Amino acid sequence: MDIIYLNELNIDTVIGIYDWERRIRQTVCFDLEMAADIRRAAASDAIEDTLDYKAVAKRLIEFVGESRFQLVETLAERVAELVITEFNVPWVRVRLNKRGAVRHAAGVGILIERQRADYEAA
């Protein structure tokens, strides 16, 4: 399995459970690892044959920027689902860092892994 990654994608959004958090935008930072088979793209040297990480980033900036979730768990789950379903990725690892959420900590957040089967109808 090959992995295409996108690191330190910073997006401003409304996130949090406290009243003051619902009135401001905070920056969340994403690291994504996405399974891909890059052999076809390597042979053709064509963007159409690979996972376009710029398109993924653009879509996440739009989605996360418009979201208003309370929990980082919910946001991470929805991001994983979006990447898998909209970009036909078989597996994704999403790390979401909510910097500054806990005093004296560089960041807190969540790391999840999901696969296509997690979102297929039972």
Kinemage of the C-alpha trace (Angstrom):
@kinemage 1
@onewidth
@group {chain A} dominant
@subgroup {mainchain}
@vectorlist {calphas} color= white
{ca met a 1} P 0.000 0.000 0.000
{ca asp a 2} L 1.217 3.463 -0.875
{ca ile a 3} L 0.343 6.477 1.250
{ca ile a 4} L -0.240 10.022 0.105
{ca tyr a 5} L -0.056 12.423 3.017
{ca leu a 6} L -1.118 15.952 3.795
{ca asn a 7} L 0.471 17.487 6.877
{ca glu a 8} L -0.288 20.542 8.975
{ca leu a 9} L -3.386 21.634 7.105
{ca asn a 10} L -4.590 24.512 9.295
{ca ile a 11} L -8.254 25.443 9.050
{ca asp a 12} L -10.274 27.985 11.020
{ca thr a 13} L -13.628 26.725 12.250
{ca val a 14} L -16.150 26.863 15.056
{ca ile a 15} L -15.347 23.957 17.390
{ca gly a 16} L -15.944 23.411 21.078
{ca ile a 17} L -18.473 22.876 23.811
{ca tyr a 18} L -18.216 26.148 25.728
{ca asp a 19} L -20.342 29.196 24.950
{ca trp a 20} L -17.288 31.338 24.230
{ca glu a 21} L -16.030 28.711 21.736
{ca arg a 22} L -19.320 28.863 19.846
{ca arg a 23} L -18.782 32.596 19.230
{ca ile a 24} L -15.249 32.455 17.786
{ca arg a 25} L -13.277 30.617 15.145
{ca gln a 26} L -10.356 28.465 16.246
{ca thr a 27} L -7.610 26.894 14.184
{ca val a 28} L -7.498 23.121 13.975
{ca cys a 29} L -4.581 21.337 12.370
{ca phe a 30} L -4.946 18.151 10.332
{ca asp a 31} L -2.452 15.502 9.317
{ca leu a 32} L -3.864 12.950 6.878
{ca glu a 33} L -2.468 9.723 5.511
{ca met a 34} L -4.473 8.279 2.630
{ca ala a 35} L -3.998 4.882 1.024
{ca ala a 36} L -3.417 4.938 -2.709
{ca asp a 37} L -1.873 2.808 -5.401
{ca ile a 38} L 0.464 5.244 -7.127
{ca arg a 39} L 1.877 2.858 -9.738
{ca arg a 40} L -0.434 4.021 -12.540
{ca ala a 41} L 0.342 7.684 -11.839
{ca ala a 42} L 4.050 6.962 -11.644
{ca ala a 43} L 3.897 5.317 -15.065
{ca ser a 44} L 1.733 7.966 -16.749
{ca asp a 45} L 2.994 11.046 -14.885
{ca ala a 46} L -0.606 12.332 -15.040
{ca ile a 47} L -2.545 13.905 -12.167
{ca glu a 48} L -5.704 12.145 -13.351
{ca asp a 49} L -4.151 8.822 -12.326
{ca thr a 50} L -3.550 9.666 -8.691
{ca leu a 51} L -5.194 11.110 -5.605
{ca asp a 52} L -5.085 14.885 -6.056
{ca tyr a 53} L -4.006 16.099 -2.618
{ca lys a 54} L -4.672 19.712 -3.598
{ca ala a 55} L -8.312 18.805 -4.334
{ca val a 56} L -8.517 16.991 -0.982
{ca ala a 57} L -7.107 20.024 0.850
{ca lys a 58} L -9.449 22.429 -0.934
{ca arg a 59} L -12.495 20.297 -0.096
{ca leu a 60} L -11.465 19.948 3.554
{ca ile a 61} L -10.896 23.700 3.899
{ca glu a 62} L -14.425 24.253 2.584
{ca phe a 63} L -16.052 21.524 4.707
{ca val a 64} L -14.235 22.173 7.993
{ca gly a 65} L -14.446 25.943 7.578
{ca glu a 66} L -18.237 25.748 7.345
{ca ser a 67} L -18.682 23.150 10.112
{ca arg a 68} L -19.840 23.897 13.644
{ca phe a 69} L -19.199 20.681 15.562
{ca gln a 70} L -18.805 20.598 19.325
{ca leu a 71} L -16.404 17.660 19.572
{ca val a 72} L -13.122 17.009 17.784
{ca glu a 73} L -14.215 13.372 17.673
{ca thr a 74} L -17.184 14.262 15.476
{ca leu a 75} L -15.125 16.498 13.219
{ca ala a 76} L -12.422 13.848 12.734
{ca glu a 77} L -15.046 11.198 11.924
{ca arg a 78} L -16.753 13.412 9.338
{ca val a 79} L -13.414 14.279 7.722
{ca ala a 80} L -12.492 10.591 7.450
{ca glu a 81} L -15.878 9.803 5.920
{ca leu a 82} L -15.576 12.663 3.433
{ca val a 83} L -12.120 11.614 2.254
{ca ile a 84} L -13.126 7.984 1.819
{ca thr a 85} L -16.467 8.567 0.138
{ca glu a 86} L -15.719 11.606 -2.016
{ca phe a 87} L -12.189 10.673 -3.092
{ca asn a 88} L -12.572 6.892 -3.243
{ca val a 89} L -9.791 6.292 -0.730
{ca pro a 90} L -9.750 2.763 0.755
{ca trp a 91} L -8.132 3.791 4.069
{ca val a 92} L -7.365 7.032 5.877
{ca arg a 93} L -5.642 8.083 9.079
{ca val a 94} L -6.756 11.471 10.402
{ca arg a 95} L -4.927 13.333 13.151
{ca leu a 96} L -6.732 16.422 14.392
{ca asn a 97} L -4.875 18.796 16.689
{ca lys a 98} L -6.750 21.523 18.548
{ca arg a 99} L -3.821 23.658 19.596
{ca gly a 100} L -4.188 25.686 22.742
{ca ala a 101} L -7.183 23.724 24.017
{ca val a 102} L -5.380 22.705 27.211
{ca arg a 103} L -3.111 25.059 29.097
{ca his a 104} L 0.550 23.973 29.171
{ca ala a 105} L 0.021 21.540 26.281
{ca ala a 106} L 1.176 22.177 22.723
{ca gly a 107} L -1.998 20.573 21.482
{ca val a 108} L -4.672 18.002 22.091
{ca gly a 109} L -6.795 16.073 19.703
{ca ile a 110} L -7.572 12.736 18.220
{ca leu a 111} L -6.104 10.187 15.831
{ca ile a 112} L -8.451 7.856 13.976
{ca glu a 113} L -8.125 5.290 11.199
{ca arg a 114} L -11.012 4.338 8.974
{ca gln a 115} L -11.506 2.159 5.922
{ca arg a 116} L -14.105 2.074 3.169
{ca ala a 117} L -16.007 -0.780 4.834
{ca asp a 118} L -16.711 1.480 7.815
{ca tyr a 119} L -19.003 3.595 5.632
{ca glu a 120} L -20.638 0.982 3.439
{ca ala a 121} L -24.271 0.164 4.100
{ca ala a 122} L -24.702 -2.905 6.253
